[in-house]
Amino acid sequence: MQEKIIQQGAEAIISLENNNIIKNRIKKLYRIDFLDKKLRKSRTKSESKIMGKLKSIINVPKIIETKDNQIVMEYIEGKKLSDSLDNLKNKNEIAEKIGNEIAKLHDNDIIHGDLTTSNIIYVENSNTSSANHDELKNSLVISKKLNNFKVYFIDFGLGFHSKRIEDKAVDLHLIRQALEAKHFLYWKQLFESIIKGYNPKDKDKILEQFKKVESRGRYKNH
C-alpha cells in the first residue's frame, strides 16, 4: 500500500501506509539545525514513552517502532469524534466515558496537553453485533455496565508528566473549550457528562482549580 498523507499540521505529518500510522515531526527552519534535531528526537521519544505507558491504562494506538523523528503505530479504524460526535445518539454516554479516561490519565500524572475531540477516535464494538440476540437482551451487564464502544486517545505530542493540580485543570479547560468551539449545540450537556465520568482521586481540588482557570480565560477575553 502506497503511503498516503492524511494530515499535515505545524508539528508533524501523519501518513497511512500498510495499515500503520506514521508520524514524522517536521523540521523547523527557524531553529538552529542541531537544536532542531535534538528537540524533535526528544519530543518523539517522550511521546512514544507516554503512549507505551498508557497502553495498559487507556485505549491508545500500539507503538510499533520509534526512530529519531518518527513514530510508527497501529491504525485505529474508527470515527474522529470532532466529525461525528454531534450525530451519535449515545453522545452523552461517550462523553462520560471520555471523562472516565481523562481521570485515568490524571491519576497516573499524565497530561494530554491537547485534549480535543479531534484527538479522540470512536470505535463501535463489533463483538456485540455477532453475539446471541437473547443473550444481549437478557444481560444487564452488557446493556448497562459494558459500553458497546471504545474511545481511543491519540496525539500525545504535547503530553507530559505532572502531579500539578493546575496542569490537570488546564486539560479540562482545553476539552471544554474544544466542545464549545466544535460542538456548540451540545457542548454544555457533553461537558456535564465528561465531569460526571471524571472521578480522579483529586477531583475536588482539580475542579476547584478548573474554575480559577476558567475565570482567568474569561478575564483575558474582555
VENVEN-V209548 format. One record per pair of residues at least 6 apart in sequence whose ideal C-beta (glycine too) atoms are under 7 Angstrom apart, sorted by the first residue. I is the first residue (numbers start at 1). J is the second residue. D is the distance in Angstrom with one decimal. If there is no record, write none. Layout:
((I,J,D) (I,J,D))
This chain:
((1,17,6.0) (1,18,5.1) (3,15,5.0) (3,17,4.1) (4,15,6.3) (4,16,5.0) (5,13,6.1) (5,15,5.2) (6,14,5.5) (6,15,6.6) (6,16,5.3) (7,14,4.1) (11,25,6.4) (11,26,6.3) (11,157,5.8) (12,23,5.2) (12,24,6.1) (12,25,5.1) (12,26,6.0) (12,157,6.5) (13,24,4.9) (13,26,6.3) (14,21,6.4) (14,23,5.5) (15,22,4.5) (16,75,6.2) (19,75,5.1) (20,64,6.2) (20,72,5.4) (20,73,6.8) (20,74,6.5) (20,75,5.8) (21,61,6.6) (21,73,5.0) (21,75,5.1) (22,70,6.5) (22,72,5.4) (23,70,6.7) (23,71,4.6) (24,69,6.1) (24,70,5.2) (25,40,4.3) (25,43,6.6) (25,44,5.8) (25,69,4.3) (27,36,6.0) (28,36,5.3) (40,69,4.4) (41,68,5.4) (41,69,6.2) (43,157,6.8) (44,66,6.5) (44,68,6.9) (44,69,5.4) (44,70,6.8) (44,71,6.0) (45,66,6.8) (47,71,6.5) (47,156,4.9) (47,157,5.5) (47,159,6.4) (48,63,5.5) (48,66,4.2) (48,71,5.4) (50,110,6.2) (50,156,4.9) (50,159,4.9) (51,60,5.1) (51,63,5.6) (51,156,5.6) (52,63,5.6) (54,60,4.8) (54,110,6.8) (55,62,6.5) (57,104,5.3) (57,108,5.9) (58,101,4.8) (58,104,5.3) (58,105,6.7) (58,153,6.1) (59,150,5.3) (59,151,6.4) (59,152,4.4) (59,153,6.9) (60,152,6.2) (60,153,5.6) (61,73,4.2) (61,74,4.9) (61,76,5.5) (61,152,6.6) (61,154,6.3) (62,73,6.3) (62,74,4.5) (63,71,6.5) (63,73,5.2) (64,72,4.5) (64,73,5.9) (64,74,6.5) (65,72,4.3) (76,121,4.9) (76,123,6.5) (76,152,4.9) (78,121,4.3) (78,122,5.4) (78,123,3.7) (78,152,6.8) (79,121,6.9) (79,122,4.7) (80,118,6.2) (80,121,6.2) (81,117,3.9) (81,120,4.6) (81,122,5.3) (82,116,6.8) (82,117,4.2) (82,118,4.1) (82,182,5.5) (84,122,6.2) (85,91,5.5) (85,94,6.8) (85,117,5.7) (85,183,5.9) (86,183,5.6) (86,185,6.7) (86,186,6.3) (88,94,6.4) (91,186,6.5) (91,190,6.5) (92,189,6.2) (92,190,6.8) (92,193,4.4) (93,147,6.9) (94,122,6.5) (94,149,6.8) (94,151,6.6) (95,190,4.4) (95,193,3.7) (95,194,4.9) (96,193,4.5) (96,194,6.9) (96,196,5.3) (96,197,3.7) (97,147,6.0) (97,151,5.6) (97,197,6.2) (98,120,6.4) (98,151,5.9) (98,194,5.5) (98,197,6.8) (99,193,6.8) (99,194,3.8) (99,195,6.1) (99,196,6.3) (99,197,3.0) (99,198,3.7) (100,197,4.1) (101,151,6.3) (101,153,6.5) (102,171,6.7) (102,198,5.7) (103,198,5.0) (103,199,5.3) (103,200,4.2) (105,112,6.2) (106,168,4.6) (106,200,4.6) (107,200,4.9) (107,201,5.9) (109,161,5.5) (109,162,6.0) (109,163,5.0) (110,159,6.5) (110,161,6.1) (111,159,6.2) (111,160,5.4) (111,162,5.1) (111,167,4.8) (111,168,6.7) (111,171,5.6) (112,153,6.8) (112,156,6.5) (112,159,5.5) (112,171,5.7) (113,158,3.2) (113,159,5.0) (113,160,6.4) (114,155,6.2) (114,158,4.6) (114,174,6.9) (115,171,5.3) (115,174,4.5) (115,175,4.2) (115,178,6.8) (116,174,6.9) (116,175,6.9) (116,178,3.8) (117,178,5.9) (117,182,6.0) (117,183,7.0) (119,153,6.5) (119,154,5.2) (119,155,4.5) (120,151,5.5) (120,152,7.0) (120,153,5.9) (121,151,6.9) (121,152,4.2) (121,154,6.1) (122,149,6.3) (122,151,6.0) (123,149,6.4) (123,150,4.6) (123,152,6.5) (124,148,6.9) (124,149,5.3) (125,148,4.7) (125,149,5.6) (125,150,6.4) (128,136,6.5) (128,142,7.0) (128,148,4.6) (136,142,5.7) (165,202,6.4) (165,205,5.1) (165,206,5.6) (165,209,4.9) (166,209,5.8) (168,206,4.9) (169,206,5.4) (169,209,3.9) (169,210,4.2) (169,213,4.9) (170,213,5.8) (172,206,7.0) (172,210,4.9) (173,210,6.3) (173,213,4.7) (173,214,6.3) (173,217,6.8) (175,194,6.5) (176,191,5.2) (179,187,3.9) (179,190,5.2) (179,191,5.5) (180,187,4.5) (183,190,6.1) (200,206,6.6))
